[in-house]
Amino acid sequence: MSFLMLLFSFVCIYNKMDDMILRLPNNVLEVIFSYLDLASLKNCSLVCKSWYKFLSNESSEIWRTQCLKKLAEDVINSDLLASVPTYKEKLRAYYHAWNPNDCSRNVYIKPSGFTLHRNPVAQSTDGCRGKIGFTRGRHAWEVMWEGPLGTVAVVGVATKDAALMCHGYVALLGSDEHSWGWNLVDNLLLHNGDAQGNYPLLNNAPKYQVGERIRVILDCDDNTLSFEKNYEFLGVAFRGLPDVKLYPAVTAVYGNTEVSMVYLGSPLDG
């Protein structure tokens, strides 16, 4: 393998120094690229147009190999990841999933990486943040409760300063200046400890049903947070979000409930 890497390095240098692009056969590229990490693959895509085009196929064997390094095959093919059809999108979703080092001690992340499990601890509200926060651009992710909501179940965004555990059964996400949330139990928006109004703004708005996918849309350029449910846009929930790094977040109270989160990338308009 060391010889392959040496050859590969030479080819990279050659391509950067010469206008004539050295075109290796795709089967050779596939073997070489399979040994590289993601940072190296990104650099490879900048070497020449042919390599960029080769790596742009997000469903190729290259990206499948990268995906299998992090995810079990049954997870890759599961319904949970149906909204991210390509291997590269699934891998990106994994790197944006729940952070096992940024959650309540009463929460653990299941082996798939996408689902948190709240242990049955009495009189405790527990939460978790995603691995990656955002300060610019538009981002969307899906959240799905896979167990009873209990008395409080909140989905939204939080800064690193927001608490992820407290005593009692409360709407923790949205309880301070560092978090913004939608309580799915009573359809109220929450921020800084106050109810910000009903949501969505519909007469007799239906309550969330376990298993439904909620799409969270964070627009860091317009400083807004919105939600969709069953592919229906529910309107802007929060405006005037601060220019700070915001993370996907949820808080839950029901014992043994599970919440999954899948990052989708930039939302599609319309």
C-alpha positions in Angstrom: 0.0 0.0 0.0 2.9 2.4 0.7 3.9 2.1 -3.0 0.4 2.9 -4.1 0.3 6.0 -1.8 3.7 7.1 -3.1 2.5 6.7 -6.7 -0.7 8.6 -5.9 1.2 11.5 -4.4 3.4 11.8 -7.5 0.3 11.8 -9.7 -1.3 14.6 -7.6 1.9 16.7 -7.9 2.1 16.0 -11.6 -1.5 17.1 -12.2 -1.0 20.4 -10.3 2.2 21.2 -12.2 1.1 20.3 -15.7 -1.9 21.5 -17.7 -2.1 18.1 -19.4 -4.3 16.0 -17.1 -3.1 12.5 -16.5 -6.2 10.3 -16.8 -5.9 7.1 -14.9 -8.5 4.4 -15.6 -11.5 4.4 -13.3 -10.8 1.0 -11.9 -7.3 2.2 -10.9 -8.7 5.3 -9.4 -11.2 3.3 -7.4 -8.5 1.1 -5.9 -6.3 4.1 -4.9 -9.2 6.2 -3.6 -10.5 3.4 -1.5 -7.4 3.8 0.8 -7.9 7.5 1.3 -9.7 9.4 4.1 -12.3 12.1 3.5 -10.0 15.0 3.6 -7.7 13.4 1.0 -10.7 12.7 -1.2 -11.7 16.3 -1.0 -8.3 17.3 -2.1 -8.4 14.8 -5.0 -11.6 16.4 -6.3 -9.6 19.6 -6.8 -6.8 18.1 -8.8 -8.5 17.9 -12.2 -11.9 17.9 -13.8 -11.9 14.1 -14.5 -11.2 13.3 -10.8 -13.9 15.8 -9.7 -16.4 14.2 -12.1 -15.4 10.7 -10.8 -15.9 11.7 -7.2 -19.1 13.6 -7.9 -21.0 10.3 -8.2 -22.3 10.1 -4.7 -23.6 6.6 -5.2 -20.4 5.1 -6.4 -18.4 2.3 -4.9 -16.0 4.8 -3.6 -18.6 6.4 -1.4 -20.1 3.1 -0.5 -16.7 2.0 0.8 -16.4 5.2 2.9 -19.9 4.7 4.2 -19.2 1.1 5.3 -16.2 2.3 7.4 -18.7 4.1 9.7 -22.1 2.5 9.2 -23.4 -1.0 9.3 -25.0 -2.2 6.1 -28.4 -2.7 7.7 -28.3 1.0 8.8 -27.3 2.2 5.4 -30.3 0.4 3.9 -32.7 1.2 6.6 -35.9 3.3 6.3 -34.4 5.8 8.7 -32.0 7.0 6.0 -34.5 6.9 3.2 -34.4 10.7 2.9 -30.7 10.7 2.1 -30.5 8.2 -0.8 -26.8 8.5 -1.8 -23.9 7.0 0.1 -22.2 10.4 0.4 -25.4 11.9 1.9 -25.7 9.1 4.4 -22.1 9.5 5.4 -22.6 13.3 5.8 -25.7 12.6 7.9 -23.6 10.4 10.2 -21.1 13.1 10.8 -23.9 15.5 11.7 -25.8 13.0 14.0 -26.3 13.1 17.7 -23.2 13.8 19.8 -22.6 11.1 22.4 -20.3 13.6 24.2 -22.8 16.4 24.3 -25.9 14.9 26.0 -27.5 14.3 29.4 -26.0 11.5 31.4 -29.4 9.9 31.2 -29.2 9.6 27.5 -27.1 7.3 25.3 -26.6 7.1 21.6 -27.5 3.8 19.9 -24.8 2.1 17.8 -26.3 3.5 14.5 -25.3 7.0 15.7 -28.6 8.5 14.6 -30.9 7.6 17.6 -30.7 8.6 21.2 -32.3 6.6 24.0 -33.5 8.2 27.2 -33.1 5.9 30.2 -36.1 5.6 32.5 -35.0 8.0 35.2 -37.7 9.6 37.3 -38.1 13.4 37.6 -35.5 14.3 35.0 -35.6 16.1 31.7 -32.8 15.1 29.3 -31.5 16.4 26.0 -28.8 16.1 23.4 -27.2 18.3 20.7 -25.9 17.3 17.2 -22.2 17.0 16.5 -22.0 20.0 14.2 -23.4 23.6 14.7 -24.1 26.2 12.1 -23.4 29.9 11.7 -24.1 30.4 8.0 -26.1 29.0 5.2 -29.4 27.0 5.2 -29.7 23.6 6.8 -32.4 21.0 7.2 -32.7 17.9 9.3 -35.4 15.4 10.2 -36.4 14.5 13.7 -38.6 11.5 14.6 -39.8 10.4 18.0 -39.9 6.6 18.2 -41.7 6.3 21.6 -44.3 8.1 23.7 -43.8 11.9 24.0 -44.7 12.0 27.7 -45.7 15.4 29.2 -43.0 17.4 27.3 -41.2 16.8 24.1 -39.3 19.7 22.5 -37.4 19.9 19.2 -35.4 22.9 18.0 -31.9 24.4 18.3 -29.5 25.4 21.0 -26.2 27.0 21.6 -23.4 25.2 23.5 -24.5 27.2 26.6 -28.0 25.6 26.8 -28.5 23.1 29.6 -29.2 19.5 28.6 -30.4 18.1 31.9 -32.6 19.4 34.8 -34.7 18.2 37.7 -38.4 17.6 37.0 -40.4 17.2 33.8 -40.1 20.6 32.1 -39.7 22.2 28.6 -35.9 22.5 29.0 -35.3 23.4 25.3 -36.5 26.9 25.2 -36.2 27.5 28.9 -33.4 30.1 28.6 -31.9 32.6 26.2 -29.7 29.9 24.7 -32.3 27.7 23.1 -35.4 27.8 20.9 -37.9 24.9 20.8 -41.3 23.6 19.7 -43.1 21.6 22.3 -44.9 18.8 20.3 -47.2 18.0 23.2 -49.0 21.3 23.4 -48.0 23.0 20.1 -46.3 25.9 21.8 -43.1 27.7 20.8 -40.6 28.3 23.7 -37.7 30.7 24.2 -36.1 32.3 27.2 -38.6 30.5 29.5 -41.7 32.0 27.9 -44.3 30.7 25.5 -43.9 32.5 22.2 -47.3 31.5 20.9 -49.1 28.6 19.3 -47.5 26.7 16.5 -48.4 26.0 13.7 -50.8 28.9 13.2 -53.8 26.7 12.3 -57.2 26.3 13.8 -57.2 23.0 15.7 -53.7 22.2 14.6 -53.2 18.4 14.8 -50.8 17.1 17.4 -47.7 15.2 16.6 -48.1 11.5 16.1 -45.3 9.2 17.1 -43.3 8.1 14.0 -44.0 11.3 12.0 -40.9 13.0 10.6 -40.5 16.6 11.4 -38.2 18.6 9.2 -36.3 21.4 10.9 -35.1 24.2 8.7 -32.5 26.6 10.0 -31.7 29.7 7.9 -28.6 31.3 9.3 -28.5 33.9 6.6 -32.1 35.1 7.4 -31.9 34.2 11.1 -35.0 32.1 11.1 -36.1 28.7 12.3 -39.0 26.8 10.6 -40.6 23.4 10.6 -42.3 21.0 8.2 -44.4 18.0 9.0 -45.4 15.4 6.4 -43.8 17.6 3.8 -46.1 20.5 4.6 -44.4 23.8 5.5 -45.8 25.0 8.8 -44.4 28.6 8.6 -41.6 30.4 10.3 -41.5 29.6 14.0 -38.7 32.0 15.2 -37.2 35.2 13.7 -34.2 37.2 14.7 -32.0 34.4 15.8 -28.6 35.6 17.0 -25.5 35.2 14.9 -24.1 32.4 17.1 -23.4 28.8 16.4 -26.7 26.8 16.7 -26.9 23.1 17.0 -29.8 20.7 16.4 -31.3 19.8 19.8 -34.1 17.9 21.5 -35.2 17.4 25.1 -37.4 14.5 26.4 -38.9 13.2 29.6 -40.4 9.8 28.9 -38.4 6.7 30.0 -37.1 4.5 27.2 -38.3 6.9 24.5 -36.0 7.2 21.4 -35.4 10.2 19.1 -33.7 9.9 15.7 -32.1 12.8 13.8 -31.0 12.7 10.1 -29.2 15.7 8.6 -30.4 16.4 5.0 -28.2 19.3 3.9 -29.4 22.5 2.3 -33.2 22.5 2.0 -34.9 22.6 -1.4 -37.2 25.6 -2.0 -40.7 24.7 -3.0 
